[in-house]
Amino acid sequence: MTVQKAADKSDEGSVWEVSARHFRRWRTGEHDALDELVRSLTPILWQVVRSYRLDRDQAEDVVQTTWLTLVRRHESIAEPQAVGAWLMTTARREAWRVAKLAERQAPMDDEILTARLPHHPGVDTEVIAADESDQLWHSVHKLSPRCQRLLRIIAFDDRPDYTSLAESLGMPIGSIGPTRGRCLAKLKDLLAAEGSSTHV
Amino acid sequence: MSERDALLGDIAAMWREADPMPADLVDKVLVAIGGDNLDVEYELLHLVERSRELEGVRGLGDAYTVVFSSGPYSLLLRVGTHAAGRRRVDGWLSPPQSMTVKVTQQADTRYADADETGRFEFEWLPAGLSRFWLAFTDSAAEPDHPFATPAFEL
């Protein structure tokens, strides 16, 4: 798990590049390259799909559907470079479709909250780190659902396709950029307020 | 990338920790896209709901239902877990069609038939990742290619 995280971090800038290489190799007949593509992008697809407030079963289904669609429709991707963007767009569209269909929103928050419940006090540095991540957690959850979704998507997919993103967020394309800026500014305000809350 | 806010990296790290991908998701995907089914044209059934119910009769263990759908069709699977590692599956397609049902698992492929009531059963299947394939036997039925579920844990 730790190894996985470290790899995610160091690859963050180049995961799209790596994916394009796997995709190119798969298309030229290297079967194993598809497995590598799945391994490198599934964690990101998971995060993007979960931002649509699907429960875990539904999210798994959407991720699978996305990959099945890739295997069946990959001829439509002209540039191997575009495979990452294509997968993210397909996943967001499918997540949005399922979310509208199901209109069930409740379970997610509880699951995540439960997962975060045990807090073990450790040495000082760990306590400080936990405080900071708690502050971020609380501040993020004070944002509007739309801001939360937008920031989670952008945190994992730094250049999303704005057309499909706008569609699935129910806002005009032109307002994505400004909204993104406003959401980040709001989050920074909330974090600053959390930081100074001990003085109140 | 240069404009990317450092805060977004923190948000990504937070979600990765708070809501990690299920450990077996990559394997599920690989089962779903693997095998010799890639050339087959099929219609994908989507998971609609998965629910647990408690069996009314003692000693039979838990049962749960899984519902998939595509267009006008809904597939209901009732899965009984009456023996360790074994699953009984009662299936029902609505609107009903006569069809051949195939279940593909990592090591196995099993078949059952449904008459025009759209009902079928597997007295037992090994527990594990499975995909269900439905091929209509009435040649006039639409669509003329099979339905397939995603891979899911039976």
HADDOCK unambig.tbl for C-alpha pairs under 7 A between the chains (distance, minus, plus):
assign (segid A and resid 35 and name CA) (segid B and resid 30 and name CA) 6.85 0.50 0.50
assign (segid A and resid 38 and name CA) (segid B and resid 26 and name CA) 6.83 0.50 0.50
assign (segid A and resid 39 and name CA) (segid B and resid 26 and name CA) 6.32 0.50 0.50
assign (segid A and resid 42 and name CA) (segid B and resid 26 and name CA) 6.75 0.50 0.50
assign (segid A and resid 43 and name CA) (segid B and resid 21 and name CA) 5.89 0.50 0.50
assign (segid A and resid 46 and name CA) (segid B and resid 21 and name CA) 5.96 0.50 0.50
assign (segid A and resid 58 and name CA) (segid B and resid 47 and name CA) 6.72 0.50 0.50
assign (segid A and resid 60 and name CA) (segid B and resid 25 and name CA) 6.93 0.50 0.50
assign (segid A and resid 61 and name CA) (segid B and resid 47 and name CA) 6.48 0.50 0.50
assign (segid A and resid 61 and name CA) (segid B and resid 150 and name CA) 6.79 0.50 0.50
assign (segid A and resid 64 and name CA) (segid B and resid 29 and name CA) 5.43 0.50 0.50
assign (segid A and resid 64 and name CA) (segid B and resid 150 and name CA) 6.69 0.50 0.50
assign (segid A and resid 68 and name CA) (segid B and resid 33 and name CA) 5.95 0.50 0.50
assign (segid A and resid 112 and name CA) (segid B and resid 18 and name CA) 6.14 0.50 0.50
assign (segid A and resid 112 and name CA) (segid B and resid 19 and name CA) 6.30 0.50 0.50
assign (segid A and resid 115 and name CA) (segid B and resid 18 and name CA) 6.81 0.50 0.50
assign (segid A and resid 116 and name CA) (segid B and resid 18 and name CA) 6.65 0.50 0.50
assign (segid A and resid 152 and name CA) (segid B and resid 11 and name CA) 6.92 0.50 0.50
assign (segid A and resid 152 and name CA) (segid B and resid 12 and name CA) 6.92 0.50 0.50
assign (segid A and resid 155 and name CA) (segid B and resid 8 and name CA) 4.81 0.50 0.50
assign (segid A and resid 155 and name CA) (segid B and resid 9 and name CA) 6.26 0.50 0.50
assign (segid A and resid 155 and name CA) (segid B and resid 11 and name CA) 6.30 0.50 0.50
assign (segid A and resid 155 and name CA) (segid B and resid 12 and name CA) 5.23 0.50 0.50
assign (segid A and resid 156 and name CA) (segid B and resid 12 and name CA) 6.15 0.50 0.50
